[in-house]
């Protein structure tokens, strides 16, 4: 059985060397990615790690350290163990560890958001220096939003349903948030609006929802920002009060009813006047006629007298 010739020793060494460099590069990139982002909340103390640590056998006097923001703005700088520069906006808010070169910022502000870079130079000779570290790290500062506040405004009401405007608002947070919610555990889409002075200022957010409520409903409003969530809930009950508006009768009905009432009143007035005249015509006679009528009534009947006389006879 034939055997393949072995690779020359130099070629094998190159292969192993290339593989080793690849592994070292992958490990260094992995470490760099782990240090890439630092998150903090406004008002807290935050530390930005540097990519180099001074050995115990040396001191800060053998190094120059530059902490920069956006590669153009020097936040803090040390040379030969002494502070040589500090940005006015970070004045009295920064300090650096003299061993691991971590940049501490306290209290951290919203404007501190952005990419930073730690540049370390080793001073081997008085005139020459060697860059031993130059890696970026990003600071992401957040500010907590207030607990969402839900308000309900009734736009119209009827026996069957109630039209309402639901508003959910939260303020004083960063970064720009998202608003979400649920109606009886079913997701709803809010009509959201934001207010902020700039992209690096605190945000206020308000969401609106128009609903036609026919029964009791439960609202949930959530404000989400940078992995944080603030939520609140509200139960809205449908009222049973039902007021049916009175519909006025048509104009023709009103006119006809008025005419009937007027005719009825006129008929009563005429009847009363006729009766009063008829009574007066019988009761209000002259005095002589009355006396004669009384005398006539007092005379005994003639037929009775004649009959008694005849019978006695």
C-alpha positions as CSV (number, residue, x, y, z in Angstrom):
1,X,0.0,0.0,0.0
2,X,1.5,3.4,-1.0
3,X,1.9,6.1,1.6
4,X,1.6,9.8,0.9
5,X,4.7,11.8,1.4
6,X,4.8,13.8,4.7
7,X,4.6,17.6,4.6
8,X,7.9,19.4,5.0
9,X,8.6,20.6,8.5
10,X,8.5,24.2,7.5
11,X,5.1,23.9,5.9
12,X,3.7,22.2,8.9
13,X,5.0,24.9,11.2
14,X,3.4,27.6,9.1
15,X,0.1,25.8,9.3
16,X,0.2,25.6,13.1
17,X,1.4,29.2,13.3
18,X,-1.5,30.4,11.2
19,X,-4.0,28.4,13.3
20,X,-2.6,29.8,16.5
21,X,-2.8,33.3,15.2
22,X,-6.4,32.7,14.2
23,X,-7.3,31.4,17.6
24,X,-5.6,34.4,19.4
25,X,-7.4,36.9,17.0
26,X,-10.7,35.2,17.7
27,X,-10.1,35.4,21.5
28,X,-9.1,39.0,21.3
29,X,-12.1,40.0,19.2
30,X,-14.4,38.1,21.7
31,X,-12.9,40.0,24.6
32,X,-13.3,43.3,22.7
33,X,-16.9,42.5,22.0
34,X,-17.6,41.8,25.7
35,X,-16.3,45.3,26.7
36,X,-18.0,47.0,23.8
37,X,-21.2,48.3,25.6
38,X,-21.7,49.6,29.1
39,X,-25.2,50.5,30.3
40,X,-26.1,52.8,33.1
41,X,-29.0,55.0,34.4
42,X,-28.8,58.7,34.7
43,X,-27.5,59.8,38.1
44,X,-25.6,56.6,38.8
45,X,-21.8,56.0,38.9
46,X,-20.5,54.1,35.9
47,X,-17.1,52.7,35.0
48,X,-15.8,52.4,31.5
49,X,-13.1,49.6,31.3
50,X,-9.9,50.1,29.5
51,X,-8.2,47.5,27.3
52,X,-4.9,47.5,29.3
53,X,-3.9,47.0,32.9
54,X,-0.6,48.2,34.2
55,X,1.6,45.4,35.6
56,X,2.5,45.5,39.3
57,X,6.1,45.9,38.4
58,X,5.4,49.3,36.7
59,X,3.5,52.4,37.6
60,X,1.4,55.0,35.9
61,X,4.5,57.2,35.4
62,X,5.6,54.9,32.6
63,X,2.4,55.5,30.6
64,X,0.3,58.1,28.8
65,X,-3.5,57.4,29.0
66,X,-6.0,59.2,26.9
67,X,-9.8,58.8,27.4
68,X,-11.6,60.2,24.3
69,X,-15.2,60.5,23.2
70,X,-16.1,60.3,19.6
71,X,-12.3,60.1,18.9
72,X,-12.1,64.0,18.9
73,X,-13.0,65.0,22.4
74,X,-10.5,64.4,25.2
75,X,-12.4,63.6,28.4
76,X,-9.4,62.9,30.6
77,X,-5.7,62.5,30.0
78,X,-2.7,61.4,32.1
79,X,1.0,61.6,31.3
80,X,3.8,60.2,33.5
81,X,1.4,59.8,36.4
82,X,-0.1,63.4,36.3
83,X,-3.4,64.7,35.0
84,X,-2.7,66.9,32.0
85,X,-6.2,67.4,30.6
86,X,-9.9,67.2,31.6
87,X,-12.9,68.3,29.6
88,X,-14.9,71.1,31.2
89,X,-18.2,69.2,30.9
90,X,-16.7,66.3,32.8
91,X,-14.9,68.5,35.4
92,X,-15.3,67.1,38.9
93,X,-17.3,64.2,37.5
94,X,-14.5,61.8,36.4
95,X,-11.6,59.9,37.9
96,X,-9.3,57.1,36.6
97,X,-8.0,54.0,38.3
98,X,-4.2,54.1,38.3
99,X,-3.9,50.3,37.8
100,X,-6.7,49.0,35.4
101,X,-7.2,52.6,33.9
102,X,-11.0,52.4,34.3
103,X,-12.7,55.7,33.7
104,X,-15.3,56.5,36.4
105,X,-18.1,59.0,35.7
106,X,-20.4,60.2,38.5
107,X,-23.1,61.3,38.2
108,X,-23.6,60.1,34.7
109,X,-25.8,62.3,32.4
110,X,-27.8,61.7,29.3
111,X,-25.3,63.7,27.3
112,X,-22.6,61.2,28.3
113,X,-24.1,58.7,25.8
114,X,-21.8,57.7,23.0
115,X,-18.6,55.9,22.0
116,X,-15.4,56.3,24.1
117,X,-11.9,55.2,23.4
118,X,-9.1,54.2,25.7
119,X,-5.6,54.9,24.2
120,X,-2.6,53.7,26.2
121,X,1.0,54.5,25.3
122,X,4.0,53.0,27.0
123,X,7.0,55.3,27.5
124,X,10.0,53.2,26.9
125,X,12.3,56.1,26.1
126,X,12.1,59.8,26.8
127,X,11.3,60.6,23.1
128,X,9.6,57.5,21.9
129,X,6.3,55.8,22.9
130,X,4.5,52.6,21.9
131,X,0.7,52.3,21.7
132,X,-0.2,49.2,23.7
133,X,-3.9,49.6,23.7
134,X,-6.5,51.4,21.6
135,X,-10.0,50.0,21.8
136,X,-13.5,51.6,21.9
137,X,-16.3,51.2,24.4
138,X,-19.8,52.5,24.1
139,X,-21.8,54.1,27.0
140,X,-25.5,53.8,26.9
141,X,-27.3,55.9,29.5
142,X,-31.0,55.5,30.2
143,X,-33.5,57.5,32.4
144,X,-36.5,55.9,34.0
145,X,-39.9,57.0,32.7
146,X,-42.7,57.7,35.1
147,X,-45.4,55.1,35.8
148,X,-47.9,55.4,32.9
149,X,-51.1,57.4,33.7
150,X,-54.3,56.3,32.0
151,X,-57.2,58.8,31.6
152,X,-60.6,58.2,30.0
153,X,-62.8,60.9,28.3
154,X,-66.3,60.1,27.2
155,X,-67.1,61.6,23.8
156,X,-70.7,60.3,23.5
157,X,-73.0,58.0,25.4
158,X,-76.1,56.0,24.6
159,X,-78.1,53.1,26.0
160,X,-76.2,50.5,23.9
161,X,-72.6,51.8,23.9
162,X,-70.2,54.6,25.0
163,X,-67.6,56.2,22.8
164,X,-64.5,57.0,24.9
165,X,-61.0,58.4,24.2
166,X,-58.3,56.5,26.3
167,X,-55.0,58.3,26.9
168,X,-51.8,56.8,28.3
169,X,-48.9,59.1,29.1
170,X,-45.5,58.9,30.7
171,X,-42.7,61.4,30.9
172,X,-39.1,62.2,31.9
173,X,-37.3,59.1,30.3
174,X,-34.6,58.2,27.9
175,X,-34.1,56.9,25.2
176,X,-37.1,57.2,22.9
177,X,-39.7,54.7,24.1
178,X,-42.3,52.4,22.6
179,X,-45.9,52.2,23.9
180,X,-47.9,49.1,23.8
181,X,-51.1,47.8,25.5
182,X,-53.9,45.4,25.7
183,X,-57.7,45.5,25.8
184,X,-59.1,42.5,27.7
185,X,-55.8,40.8,27.2
186,X,-55.8,41.4,23.4
187,X,-53.0,43.6,22.0
188,X,-54.0,47.0,20.7
189,X,-52.1,49.6,18.7
190,X,-51.8,53.1,20.2
191,X,-51.7,56.3,18.3
192,X,-48.4,57.5,19.9
193,X,-46.7,61.0,20.0
194,X,-43.4,62.0,21.5
195,X,-42.0,65.3,22.8
196,X,-38.3,65.9,23.2
197,X,-36.0,68.9,22.8
198,X,-33.3,66.9,21.0
199,X,-32.2,63.4,20.4
200,X,-30.2,63.5,23.7
201,X,-33.0,65.0,25.8
202,X,-35.6,63.4,28.0
203,X,-38.8,62.2,26.3
204,X,-42.5,62.5,27.0
205,X,-44.8,60.1,25.3
206,X,-48.6,60.0,25.0
207,X,-50.8,57.3,23.3
208,X,-54.4,57.6,22.3
209,X,-57.1,55.0,21.7
210,X,-60.6,55.5,20.5
211,X,-63.1,52.8,21.7
212,X,-66.8,51.9,21.5
213,X,-67.5,50.4,24.9
214,X,-70.4,48.1,25.2
215,X,-69.3,46.2,28.4
216,X,-66.8,46.4,31.2
217,X,-63.2,46.5,29.8
218,X,-59.7,46.3,31.2
219,X,-56.8,48.4,29.9
220,X,-53.1,47.8,30.2
221,X,-50.6,50.4,29.1
222,X,-46.8,49.7,28.9
223,X,-43.9,52.0,28.1
224,X,-40.8,50.1,26.9
225,X,-37.2,51.6,26.7
226,X,-33.8,49.9,26.5
227,X,-35.0,46.6,28.0
228,X,-37.0,48.2,30.8
229,X,-40.8,48.3,31.0
230,X,-43.2,50.4,33.1
231,X,-46.9,49.3,33.1
232,X,-50.2,50.3,34.6
233,X,-53.8,48.9,34.3
234,X,-57.3,50.4,34.5
235,X,-60.8,48.8,34.7
236,X,-63.5,50.7,32.9
237,X,-67.1,49.9,33.8
238,X,-70.0,50.5,31.4
239,X,-72.7,52.5,33.3
240,X,-76.3,51.3,33.1
241,X,-77.8,54.8,33.2
242,X,-80.0,55.2,30.1
243,X,-81.7,58.4,29.4
244,X,-84.0,58.3,26.4
245,X,-84.4,61.8,24.9
246,X,-88.0,63.1,24.6
247,X,-89.0,63.5,20.9
248,X,-91.3,66.5,20.4
249,X,-94.6,65.8,18.5
250,X,-94.8,67.0,14.9
251,X,-95.9,70.6,14.1
252,X,-99.2,69.4,12.5
253,X,-100.2,67.5,15.6
254,X,-99.6,70.5,17.8
255,X,-101.7,72.8,15.5
256,X,-104.6,70.4,15.3
257,X,-104.6,69.8,19.1
258,X,-104.6,73.6,19.7
259,X,-107.6,74.1,17.4
260,X,-109.6,71.3,19.1
261,X,-108.9,72.8,22.5
262,X,-109.9,76.3,21.4
263,X,-113.2,75.0,19.9
264,X,-113.9,73.0,23.1
265,X,-113.4,76.1,25.3
266,X,-115.6,78.2,23.0
267,X,-118.4,75.6,23.2
268,X,-118.3,75.6,27.0
269,X,-118.4,79.4,27.0
270,X,-121.5,79.5,24.7
271,X,-123.3,76.8,26.6
272,X,-122.8,78.6,29.9
273,X,-124.1,81.8,28.5
274,X,-127.2,80.2,27.0
275,X,-128.1,78.5,30.3
276,X,-127.7,81.6,32.3
277,X,-130.2,83.5,30.0
278,X,-132.8,80.7,30.1
279,X,-132.9,80.6,33.9
280,X,-133.2,84.3,34.1
281,X,-136.2,84.3,31.7
282,X,-138.2,82.2,34.2
283,X,-137.1,83.5,37.5
284,X,-136.8,87.2,36.9
285,X,-140.6,88.2,36.3
286,X,-142.4,91.5,37.4
287,X,-143.6,91.6,41.0
288,X,-147.3,91.9,40.2
289,X,-147.2,88.8,38.1
290,X,-145.6,87.0,40.8
291,X,-148.3,88.0,43.4
292,X,-151.1,87.1,41.0
293,X,-149.5,83.7,40.4
294,X,-149.4,83.2,44.2
295,X,-153.0,84.1,44.6
296,X,-154.1,81.9,41.8
297,X,-152.4,79.0,43.5
298,X,-154.1,79.7,46.8
299,X,-157.7,79.4,45.5
300,X,-159.4,76.0,46.0
301,X,-160.3,74.0,42.9
302,X,-163.8,74.6,41.6
303,X,-164.5,71.1,40.6
304,X,-164.1,69.8,44.1
305,X,-166.6,72.2,45.6
306,X,-169.3,71.3,43.1
307,X,-168.9,67.7,43.6
308,X,-169.2,67.9,47.4
309,X,-172.4,69.9,47.2
310,X,-174.0,67.4,44.9
311,X,-173.1,64.5,47.0
312,X,-174.4,66.1,50.1
313,X,-177.6,66.6,48.4
